[in-house]
């Protein structure tokens, strides 16, 4: 397994996909210029729009972000991971979809965000992602640069069972492209990302949206790359557009898992909640 460079691109996507595609290209070229062969963009790279009815979303084969990413991956010879963008499905519903393009421009994998951000925060901020998007139903792991990449998007970060299932399927590089709100990011972003890395002995790459967006929302930024021991090895310590790069050595994931083999040591157990029914759970997802 060889060492390669990964980049996380921090963006401040607006409401117009065409304008966001221009910024995407600028930042991807910058990342490739720094030697990154795996480049990840944030959640909702294509558009951050509060009123989805006011936006024009289209199918994957007609989407400008997909077309731009495919062209750049092929031209620059990189793996380009669009953290997510809104894609119109054949059934007329929207998917919050991640896409990975190979160095030849081919689509290597897609992942539809599973966990919908339906929350009411202390400051009156309220979100109902499920009102717009159809949740995915399948975790995805795919080969990448001598590593295996596990997919997730933003709110998925709060569901450790997803990452454990991907780690058990061989993932040693976990992705968390996001558009974390400023409030939740300040409280939980760093600790959750480091926890997912430590729990699974895996690298975590998390490209983020940052700053005040055209639709009025404010996102936290602070894109991170974390190593399998939970150390932050690259960070955009602000909310401005940026590129961060770090080396990924899959052997370090193997070493961390040998030191603390919790993936292998997990055991089945029962949960006695004081009722007549006792649930059987497994220490790790099967």
C-alpha contacts under 8 A as a table, 3 or more apart, distances in Angstrom:
res1	aa1	res2	aa2	distance
1	X	146	X	5.04
1	X	147	X	7.17
1	X	249	X	7.70
1	X	250	X	6.30
1	X	251	X	6.82
2	X	145	X	7.44
2	X	146	X	6.20
2	X	249	X	6.60
2	X	250	X	7.15
3	X	247	X	6.60
3	X	248	X	5.59
3	X	249	X	4.54
3	X	250	X	6.96
4	X	36	X	7.32
4	X	37	X	6.76
4	X	38	X	7.93
4	X	145	X	7.21
4	X	247	X	5.60
4	X	248	X	5.36
4	X	249	X	6.77
5	X	35	X	6.45
5	X	36	X	4.55
5	X	37	X	5.84
5	X	38	X	6.63
5	X	245	X	6.56
5	X	246	X	5.55
5	X	247	X	4.38
5	X	248	X	5.83
6	X	36	X	5.10
6	X	37	X	6.24
6	X	38	X	4.76
6	X	39	X	5.83
6	X	40	X	7.84
6	X	205	X	7.93
6	X	245	X	5.60
6	X	246	X	5.59
6	X	247	X	6.20
6	X	248	X	6.55
7	X	31	X	6.16
7	X	36	X	5.72
7	X	37	X	7.90
7	X	38	X	6.26
7	X	39	X	4.70
7	X	40	X	6.15
7	X	205	X	7.99
7	X	243	X	6.62
7	X	244	X	5.46
7	X	245	X	4.34
7	X	246	X	6.63
8	X	39	X	6.05
8	X	40	X	4.97
8	X	41	X	6.16
8	X	42	X	7.98
8	X	205	X	6.68
8	X	206	X	6.48
8	X	207	X	4.65
8	X	208	X	7.89
8	X	223	X	6.64
8	X	224	X	7.31
8	X	225	X	7.54
8	X	243	X	5.91
8	X	244	X	5.43
8	X	245	X	6.60
9	X	27	X	6.72
9	X	28	X	7.44
9	X	31	X	7.71
9	X	39	X	7.31
9	X	40	X	6.07
9	X	41	X	4.98
9	X	42	X	6.83
9	X	207	X	5.44
9	X	208	X	7.18
9	X	223	X	7.50
9	X	241	X	7.51
9	X	242	X	5.98
9	X	243	X	4.70
9	X	244	X	6.64
10	X	41	X	6.85
10	X	42	X	6.60
10	X	207	X	5.68
10	X	208	X	5.14
10	X	209	X	5.64
10	X	210	X	6.78
10	X	221	X	6.81
10	X	222	X	7.97
10	X	223	X	6.25
10	X	236	X	7.73
10	X	239	X	7.83
10	X	240	X	7.17
10	X	241	X	4.90
10	X	242	X	4.99
10	X	243	X	6.17
11	X	24	X	7.92
11	X	41	X	7.70
11	X	42	X	6.93
11	X	45	X	7.54
11	X	208	X	6.77
11	X	209	X	4.95
11	X	210	X	6.17
11	X	240	X	7.19
11	X	241	X	4.67
11	X	242	X	6.95
12	X	209	X	5.41
12	X	210	X	5.42
12	X	211	X	6.32
12	X	212	X	7.62
12	X	213	X	6.45
12	X	240	X	7.35
12	X	241	X	6.30
13	X	20	X	5.81
13	X	44	X	7.52
13	X	45	X	6.11
13	X	46	X	6.92
13	X	47	X	5.72
13	X	48	X	5.91
13	X	209	X	7.14
13	X	213	X	6.90
14	X	17	X	7.56
14	X	19	X	7.71
14	X	20	X	6.62
14	X	47	X	5.57
14	X	48	X	5.53
14	X	49	X	7.34
14	X	213	X	5.99
14	X	214	X	5.44
14	X	215	X	7.42
15	X	47	X	4.94
15	X	48	X	5.47
15	X	49	X	5.38
15	X	55	X	7.53
15	X	214	X	6.49
15	X	215	X	7.10
16	X	19	X	5.55
16	X	20	X	6.38
16	X	46	X	7.58
16	X	47	X	6.02
17	X	20	X	4.92
17	X	21	X	5.97
17	X	46	X	4.89
17	X	47	X	5.44
17	X	64	X	7.00
17	X	65	X	7.04
18	X	21	X	5.17
18	X	22	X	6.71
18	X	64	X	6.88
18	X	65	X	7.97
19	X	22	X	5.31
19	X	23	X	6.68
20	X	23	X	5.14
20	X	24	X	6.00
20	X	45	X	7.12
20	X	46	X	6.03
20	X	47	X	7.05
21	X	24	X	4.89
21	X	25	X	6.21
21	X	46	X	6.99
21	X	64	X	7.02
21	X	65	X	5.75
21	X	68	X	6.72
22	X	25	X	5.27
22	X	26	X	6.43
23	X	26	X	5.11
23	X	27	X	6.29
24	X	27	X	5.37
24	X	28	X	6.03
24	X	45	X	7.82
25	X	28	X	5.16
25	X	29	X	6.08
25	X	68	X	7.40
25	X	69	X	7.90
25	X	72	X	7.36
26	X	29	X	5.39
26	X	30	X	6.36
27	X	30	X	4.94
27	X	31	X	6.20
27	X	242	X	7.38
27	X	243	X	6.79
28	X	31	X	5.05
28	X	32	X	6.16
28	X	39	X	7.12
28	X	72	X	7.81
29	X	32	X	5.12
29	X	33	X	6.01
29	X	76	X	7.86
30	X	33	X	5.00
30	X	34	X	6.49
30	X	243	X	7.33
31	X	34	X	5.17
31	X	35	X	6.79
31	X	36	X	5.76
31	X	39	X	7.01
31	X	243	X	6.19
31	X	244	X	7.69
31	X	245	X	7.40
32	X	35	X	5.12
32	X	36	X	4.96
32	X	37	X	6.67
32	X	39	X	7.76
32	X	76	X	7.02
32	X	78	X	7.53
33	X	36	X	7.32
34	X	245	X	7.52
36	X	39	X	6.41
36	X	78	X	7.62
36	X	245	X	6.85
37	X	77	X	7.57
37	X	78	X	4.73
37	X	79	X	5.91
38	X	78	X	6.03
38	X	79	X	4.70
38	X	80	X	5.98
38	X	81	X	7.42
39	X	78	X	7.38
39	X	79	X	6.26
39	X	80	X	4.95
39	X	81	X	5.94
40	X	80	X	6.16
40	X	81	X	4.62
40	X	82	X	6.01
40	X	83	X	6.11
40	X	177	X	7.40
40	X	205	X	7.77
40	X	206	X	7.83
40	X	207	X	6.21
41	X	45	X	6.62
41	X	81	X	6.32
41	X	82	X	5.12
41	X	83	X	4.89
41	X	84	X	7.74
41	X	177	X	6.59
41	X	207	X	5.48
41	X	208	X	7.36
42	X	45	X	5.66
42	X	82	X	6.99
42	X	83	X	4.70
42	X	84	X	6.61
42	X	177	X	4.48
42	X	178	X	5.26
42	X	179	X	6.82
42	X	206	X	7.58
42	X	207	X	4.70
42	X	208	X	4.72
42	X	209	X	5.82
43	X	82	X	7.74
43	X	83	X	4.84
43	X	84	X	4.49
43	X	85	X	6.52
43	X	98	X	7.95
43	X	153	X	6.59
43	X	154	X	6.92
43	X	177	X	5.10
43	X	178	X	4.54
43	X	179	X	5.61
43	X	207	X	7.79
43	X	208	X	6.92
43	X	209	X	7.11
44	X	47	X	5.62
44	X	48	X	6.03
44	X	83	X	7.17
44	X	84	X	5.04
44	X	85	X	4.38
44	X	86	X	6.62
44	X	96	X	7.57
44	X	178	X	7.92
44	X	179	X	7.36
45	X	48	X	7.63
45	X	65	X	7.75
45	X	82	X	7.00
45	X	83	X	6.96
45	X	84	X	6.13
45	X	85	X	5.50
46	X	65	X	5.92
46	X	84	X	7.86
46	X	85	X	5.23
46	X	86	X	7.04
47	X	85	X	7.19
47	X	86	X	7.67
48	X	213	X	7.48
48	X	214	X	7.90
48	X	215	X	7.03
49	X	52	X	5.94
49	X	54	X	7.94
49	X	55	X	6.91
49	X	214	X	7.87
49	X	215	X	5.69
50	X	215	X	5.77
51	X	54	X	5.60
51	X	55	X	7.17
52	X	55	X	5.26
52	X	132	X	7.29
53	X	56	X	7.73
57	X	63	X	7.77
57	X	86	X	6.72
57	X	87	X	6.45
57	X	88	X	6.10
58	X	62	X	6.20
58	X	63	X	5.81
58	X	87	X	6.01
58	X	88	X	5.03
59	X	62	X	5.46
59	X	63	X	6.06
59	X	87	X	5.56
59	X	88	X	4.63
59	X	89	X	6.22
59	X	90	X	7.62
60	X	63	X	5.22
60	X	66	X	6.68
60	X	87	X	5.88
60	X	88	X	7.05
60	X	89	X	7.96
61	X	66	X	7.50
61	X	67	X	7.73
62	X	66	X	7.85
62	X	67	X	7.53
63	X	66	X	5.36
63	X	67	X	6.29
63	X	87	X	7.68
64	X	67	X	5.04
64	X	68	X	5.97
65	X	68	X	5.09
65	X	69	X	6.00
65	X	85	X	7.81
66	X	69	X	5.18
66	X	70	X	6.04
67	X	70	X	5.19
67	X	71	X	6.22
68	X	71	X	5.23
68	X	72	X	6.17
69	X	72	X	5.14
69	X	73	X	6.01
69	X	80	X	6.75
69	X	82	X	7.41
69	X	101	X	7.36
69	X	105	X	7.99
70	X	73	X	5.31
70	X	74	X	6.33
70	X	80	X	7.95
70	X	101	X	6.18
70	X	105	X	4.68
70	X	106	X	7.01
70	X	107	X	7.84
71	X	74	X	5.30
71	X	75	X	6.06
71	X	105	X	6.31
72	X	75	X	5.02
72	X	76	X	5.79
72	X	77	X	7.88
72	X	80	X	7.94
72	X	105	X	7.69
73	X	76	X	5.43
73	X	77	X	5.49
73	X	78	X	5.03
73	X	79	X	6.08
73	X	80	X	5.66
73	X	101	X	6.37
73	X	102	X	6.34
73	X	103	X	5.19
73	X	104	X	6.77
73	X	105	X	5.34
74	X	77	X	5.17
74	X	78	X	7.02
74	X	102	X	7.33
74	X	103	X	4.98
74	X	104	X	4.62
74	X	105	X	4.48
75	X	103	X	7.83
76	X	103	X	7.29
77	X	102	X	7.71
77	X	103	X	4.19
77	X	104	X	6.74
78	X	102	X	6.44
78	X	103	X	4.61
79	X	100	X	6.92
79	X	101	X	5.62
79	X	102	X	4.67
79	X	103	X	5.50
79	X	144	X	8.00
80	X	100	X	5.79
80	X	101	X	5.18
80	X	102	X	6.68
80	X	103	X	7.92
81	X	98	X	7.21
81	X	99	X	5.75
81	X	100	X	4.33
81	X	101	X	6.30
82	X	85	X	7.24
82	X	98	X	5.63
82	X	99	X	5.24
82	X	100	X	6.32
83	X	97	X	7.72
83	X	98	X	4.99
83	X	99	X	6.88
83	X	153	X	7.03
83	X	176	X	7.73
83	X	177	X	4.93
83	X	178	X	7.45
83	X	207	X	7.49
84	X	96	X	6.00
84	X	97	X	4.78
84	X	98	X	4.01
84	X	99	X	6.78
84	X	153	X	7.28
84	X	177	X	7.38
85	X	96	X	5.77
85	X	97	X	5.49
85	X	98	X	6.60
86	X	94	X	6.37
86	X	95	X	5.78
86	X	96	X	4.98
86	X	97	X	6.24
87	X	94	X	5.56
87	X	95	X	5.25
87	X	96	X	6.58
87	X	97	X	6.48
88	X	92	X	6.16
88	X	93	X	5.96
88	X	94	X	4.68
88	X	95	X	6.47
89	X	92	X	5.37
89	X	93	X	5.40
89	X	94	X	5.77
89	X	95	X	6.66
90	X	93	X	7.42
93	X	132	X	7.83
93	X	133	X	6.73
93	X	134	X	6.42
94	X	132	X	6.66
94	X	133	X	4.91
94	X	134	X	6.04
95	X	112	X	6.07
95	X	113	X	7.48
95	X	133	X	5.39
95	X	134	X	5.64
95	X	135	X	6.97
95	X	136	X	7.64
96	X	112	X	5.59
96	X	113	X	5.58
96	X	133	X	6.52
96	X	134	X	7.82
96	X	135	X	7.76
97	X	110	X	6.75
97	X	111	X	5.60
97	X	112	X	4.41
97	X	113	X	6.26
98	X	110	X	5.45
98	X	111	X	5.03
98	X	112	X	6.27
98	X	113	X	7.65
98	X	151	X	7.92
98	X	153	X	7.69
99	X	107	X	7.05
99	X	108	X	7.74
99	X	109	X	5.95
99	X	110	X	4.49
99	X	111	X	6.61
100	X	107	X	5.89
100	X	108	X	5.51
100	X	109	X	5.29
100	X	110	X	6.35
101	X	104	X	7.80
101	X	105	X	5.50
101	X	106	X	5.43
101	X	107	X	4.58
101	X	108	X	5.53
101	X	109	X	7.44
102	X	105	X	5.20
102	X	106	X	5.41
102	X	107	X	6.44
102	X	108	X	6.12
103	X	106	X	7.45
107	X	110	X	7.64
108	X	142	X	7.85
109	X	140	X	7.82
109	X	142	X	7.01
110	X	140	X	7.75
111	X	136	X	7.40
111	X	138	X	7.55
111	X	139	X	7.23
111	X	140	X	6.33
111	X	151	X	6.66
111	X	152	X	7.65
112	X	135	X	6.68
112	X	136	X	4.58
112	X	137	X	7.62
112	X	138	X	7.72
113	X	116	X	7.39
113	X	135	X	5.89
113	X	136	X	5.29
113	X	152	X	6.62
113	X	153	X	5.71
113	X	156	X	7.34
114	X	135	X	4.79
114	X	136	X	4.35
114	X	137	X	5.96
114	X	138	X	7.47
114	X	156	X	6.90
115	X	135	X	6.50
115	X	136	X	7.80
115	X	155	X	6.26
115	X	156	X	5.49
116	X	128	X	7.62
116	X	129	X	5.39
116	X	130	X	5.54
116	X	133	X	7.87
116	X	135	X	6.58
116	X	155	X	6.92
117	X	127	X	6.51
117	X	128	X	6.16
117	X	129	X	5.13
117	X	130	X	7.17
117	X	155	X	6.00
118	X	126	X	7.68
118	X	127	X	5.31
118	X	128	X	4.31
118	X	129	X	5.71
118	X	130	X	6.76
119	X	126	X	5.79
119	X	127	X	5.40
119	X	128	X	6.69
120	X	124	X	6.77
120	X	125	X	6.04
120	X	126	X	4.43
120	X	127	X	6.57
121	X	124	X	5.71
121	X	125	X	5.19
121	X	126	X	6.11
122	X	125	X	7.02
128	X	131	X	5.61
128	X	132	X	7.71
129	X	132	X	5.66
129	X	133	X	6.09
130	X	133	X	5.18
130	X	134	X	6.52
130	X	135	X	7.31
139	X	150	X	7.85
139	X	151	X	6.96
139	X	152	X	7.95
139	X	162	X	7.13
139	X	166	X	7.14
140	X	150	X	5.96
140	X	151	X	5.70
140	X	166	X	7.32
141	X	148	X	6.47
141	X	149	X	5.40
141	X	150	X	4.47
141	X	151	X	6.47
141	X	166	X	6.38
141	X	169	X	7.24
141	X	170	X	7.73
141	X	171	X	6.36
142	X	148	X	5.47
142	X	149	X	5.28
142	X	150	X	6.76
142	X	171	X	7.90
143	X	146	X	6.90
143	X	147	X	5.94
143	X	148	X	4.42
143	X	149	X	6.16
144	X	147	X	5.08
144	X	148	X	5.46
144	X	149	X	6.24
145	X	148	X	7.90
146	X	250	X	7.38
147	X	171	X	7.31
147	X	172	X	6.33
147	X	173	X	6.77
147	X	250	X	5.94
148	X	170	X	6.34
148	X	171	X	4.56
148	X	172	X	5.65
148	X	173	X	6.04
149	X	171	X	5.30
149	X	172	X	6.56
149	X	173	X	4.85
149	X	174	X	5.75
149	X	175	X	7.20
150	X	163	X	7.46
150	X	166	X	5.74
150	X	167	X	7.55
150	X	171	X	5.38
150	X	172	X	7.64
150	X	173	X	6.23
150	X	174	X	4.75
150	X	175	X	6.14
151	X	174	X	6.32
151	X	175	X	5.33
151	X	176	X	7.14
152	X	156	X	5.81
152	X	157	X	7.18
152	X	174	X	7.60
152	X	175	X	5.78
152	X	176	X	5.27
152	X	177	X	7.24
153	X	156	X	5.51
153	X	157	X	7.16
153	X	175	X	7.52
153	X	176	X	5.17
153	X	177	X	5.34
153	X	178	X	5.95
154	X	157	X	5.78
154	X	176	X	5.79
154	X	177	X	5.82
154	X	178	X	4.12
154	X	179	X	6.37
154	X	180	X	6.69
155	X	158	X	5.90
155	X	159	X	7.85
155	X	178	X	7.71
155	X	180	X	7.97
156	X	159	X	5.48
156	X	162	X	7.53
156	X	176	X	7.86
157	X	160	X	6.80
157	X	176	X	6.80
157	X	192	X	7.04
157	X	193	X	7.40
157	X	196	X	7.91
158	X	192	X	7.36
159	X	162	X	5.98
159	X	163	X	7.58
160	X	163	X	5.33
160	X	164	X	6.21
160	X	196	X	6.90
161	X	164	X	4.99
161	X	165	X	6.07
161	X	284	X	7.63
161	X	285	X	6.49
162	X	165	X	5.27
162	X	166	X	6.38
163	X	166	X	5.05
163	X	167	X	6.06
163	X	174	X	7.42
163	X	196	X	7.11
163	X	200	X	7.42
164	X	167	X	5.02
164	X	168	X	6.12
164	X	199	X	7.85
164	X	200	X	6.39
164	X	284	X	6.63
164	X	285	X	6.41
165	X	168	X	5.16
165	X	169	X	6.28
165	X	284	X	7.32
165	X	285	X	5.19
165	X	286	X	6.66
166	X	169	X	4.91
166	X	170	X	6.51
166	X	171	X	5.49
167	X	170	X	5.09
167	X	171	X	4.50
167	X	172	X	6.39
167	X	200	X	6.13
167	X	202	X	7.70
167	X	263	X	7.98
168	X	171	X	7.08
168	X	263	X	6.94
168	X	285	X	7.70
168	X	286	X	7.73
171	X	174	X	6.75
171	X	202	X	7.47
172	X	200	X	7.94
172	X	201	X	7.16
172	X	202	X	4.57
172	X	203	X	6.23
172	X	250	X	6.72
172	X	253	X	6.04
173	X	202	X	5.45
173	X	203	X	4.70
173	X	204	X	5.85
173	X	205	X	7.49
173	X	250	X	7.95
174	X	197	X	7.89
174	X	202	X	6.65
174	X	203	X	6.01
174	X	204	X	4.70
174	X	205	X	6.37
175	X	204	X	5.68
175	X	205	X	5.01
175	X	206	X	5.87
176	X	204	X	7.17
176	X	205	X	6.21
176	X	206	X	4.54
176	X	207	X	6.93
177	X	205	X	7.58
177	X	206	X	4.85
177	X	207	X	4.69
177	X	208	X	5.81
178	X	206	X	6.88
178	X	207	X	6.30
178	X	208	X	4.81
178	X	209	X	6.43
179	X	208	X	5.63
179	X	209	X	4.85
179	X	210	X	7.38
179	X	219	X	5.97
179	X	220	X	7.44
179	X	221	X	7.78
180	X	184	X	6.60
180	X	185	X	5.64
180	X	189	X	7.79
180	X	208	X	7.31
180	X	209	X	7.25
180	X	219	X	5.49
180	X	220	X	5.80
180	X	221	X	7.57
181	X	184	X	5.47
181	X	185	X	5.80
181	X	217	X	7.67
181	X	218	X	6.00
181	X	219	X	4.35
181	X	220	X	5.59
182	X	185	X	5.05
182	X	186	X	6.04
182	X	218	X	5.85
182	X	219	X	4.73
182	X	220	X	4.14
182	X	221	X	7.94
183	X	186	X	5.55
183	X	187	X	6.66
183	X	220	X	7.63
184	X	187	X	5.17
184	X	188	X	5.88
184	X	189	X	7.08
185	X	188	X	5.36
185	X	189	X	4.59
185	X	190	X	7.73
185	X	219	X	7.80
185	X	220	X	5.45
186	X	189	X	6.49
186	X	220	X	7.09
188	X	191	X	5.57
188	X	192	X	5.90
189	X	192	X	5.57
189	X	193	X	6.28
190	X	193	X	5.39
190	X	194	X	6.15
191	X	194	X	5.24
191	X	195	X	5.98
192	X	195	X	4.98
192	X	196	X	6.22
193	X	196	X	5.26
193	X	197	X	6.42
193	X	204	X	6.98
193	X	226	X	7.46
194	X	197	X	5.13
194	X	198	X	6.17
194	X	204	X	7.92
194	X	226	X	6.48
194	X	230	X	4.88
194	X	231	X	7.14
194	X	232	X	7.61
195	X	198	X	5.09
195	X	199	X	5.88
195	X	230	X	6.94
196	X	199	X	5.24
196	X	200	X	6.21
196	X	202	X	7.88
196	X	204	X	7.59
197	X	200	X	5.51
197	X	201	X	5.61
197	X	202	X	4.98
197	X	203	X	5.79
197	X	204	X	5.88
197	X	226	X	6.75
197	X	227	X	6.72
197	X	228	X	5.27
197	X	229	X	6.90
197	X	230	X	5.51
198	X	201	X	5.21
198	X	202	X	7.00
198	X	228	X	5.89
198	X	229	X	5.59
198	X	230	X	5.11
199	X	262	X	7.73
200	X	228	X	7.51
200	X	257	X	7.72
200	X	262	X	7.91
200	X	263	X	7.04
201	X	228	X	4.49
201	X	229	X	6.54
201	X	253	X	5.42
201	X	254	X	7.56
201	X	256	X	5.42
201	X	257	X	5.43
202	X	227	X	6.64
202	X	228	X	4.28
202	X	229	X	7.83
202	X	253	X	5.26
203	X	225	X	7.30
203	X	226	X	5.60
203	X	227	X	4.54
203	X	228	X	4.87
203	X	248	X	7.46
203	X	253	X	7.05
204	X	224	X	7.85
204	X	225	X	5.67
204	X	226	X	5.08
204	X	227	X	6.61
204	X	228	X	7.72
205	X	224	X	6.15
205	X	225	X	4.58
205	X	226	X	6.59
206	X	223	X	5.61
206	X	224	X	5.24
206	X	225	X	6.24
207	X	223	X	4.84
207	X	224	X	6.69
208	X	220	X	7.62
208	X	221	X	5.19
208	X	222	X	6.74
208	X	223	X	5.03
209	X	219	X	5.94
209	X	220	X	6.88
209	X	221	X	5.25
209	X	239	X	7.54
210	X	218	X	7.13
210	X	219	X	4.67
210	X	220	X	5.04
210	X	221	X	3.76
210	X	222	X	7.45
210	X	238	X	7.83
210	X	239	X	4.25
210	X	240	X	5.99
210	X	241	X	7.13
211	X	218	X	5.35
211	X	219	X	5.20
211	X	220	X	6.43
211	X	221	X	6.75
211	X	239	X	5.13
211	X	240	X	6.46
212	X	216	X	6.42
212	X	217	X	5.95
212	X	218	X	4.41
212	X	219	X	6.63
213	X	216	X	5.41
213	X	217	X	5.56
213	X	218	X	6.13
213	X	219	X	7.85
214	X	217	X	7.52
219	X	239	X	7.62
220	X	238	X	7.97
220	X	239	X	6.04
221	X	236	X	7.38
221	X	237	X	7.76
221	X	238	X	6.09
221	X	239	X	4.17
221	X	240	X	7.11
222	X	235	X	6.12
222	X	236	X	4.83
222	X	237	X	5.00
222	X	238	X	5.44
222	X	239	X	6.09
223	X	235	X	5.57
223	X	236	X	5.25
223	X	237	X	7.53
223	X	244	X	7.68
224	X	232	X	6.85
224	X	233	X	7.72
224	X	234	X	5.72
224	X	235	X	4.56
224	X	236	X	6.74
224	X	244	X	7.87
225	X	232	X	5.96
225	X	233	X	5.74
225	X	234	X	5.11
225	X	235	X	6.53
225	X	246	X	7.07
226	X	230	X	5.85
226	X	231	X	5.43
226	X	232	X	4.39
226	X	233	X	5.58
226	X	234	X	7.16
227	X	230	X	5.40
227	X	231	X	5.36
227	X	232	X	6.48
227	X	233	X	6.57
228	X	231	X	7.37
228	X	252	X	6.76
228	X	253	X	5.45
228	X	256	X	6.24
229	X	256	X	6.43
232	X	235	X	7.07
233	X	246	X	6.64
234	X	244	X	6.22
234	X	245	X	6.56
234	X	246	X	6.13
235	X	244	X	6.46
236	X	239	X	7.47
236	X	242	X	6.82
236	X	243	X	7.49
236	X	244	X	6.44
249	X	252	X	5.62
249	X	253	X	7.50
250	X	253	X	5.36
250	X	254	X	6.79
251	X	254	X	5.07
251	X	255	X	6.20
252	X	255	X	4.93
252	X	256	X	6.14
253	X	256	X	5.16
253	X	257	X	6.25
254	X	257	X	5.21
254	X	258	X	6.28
255	X	258	X	5.12
255	X	259	X	6.37
256	X	259	X	5.18
256	X	260	X	6.28
256	X	261	X	7.92
257	X	260	X	5.21
257	X	261	X	4.87
257	X	262	X	7.33
257	X	263	X	7.58
258	X	261	X	5.40
261	X	264	X	5.44
261	X	265	X	6.11
262	X	265	X	4.80
262	X	266	X	6.01
263	X	266	X	5.91
263	X	284	X	7.09
266	X	282	X	7.55
266	X	283	X	4.79
266	X	284	X	5.75
267	X	282	X	6.09
267	X	283	X	4.93
267	X	284	X	7.29
268	X	280	X	7.38
268	X	281	X	5.88
268	X	282	X	4.03
268	X	283	X	5.34
268	X	284	X	7.94
269	X	280	X	6.05
269	X	281	X	5.45
269	X	282	X	5.88
269	X	283	X	6.85
270	X	278	X	6.58
270	X	279	X	5.64
270	X	280	X	4.47
270	X	281	X	5.77
271	X	278	X	5.86
271	X	279	X	5.24
271	X	280	X	6.33
271	X	281	X	7.10
272	X	275	X	7.21
272	X	277	X	7.81
272	X	278	X	5.27
272	X	279	X	6.98
273	X	277	X	7.99
273	X	278	X	6.97
275	X	278	X	7.03
282	X	285	X	6.45
282	X	286	X	7.80
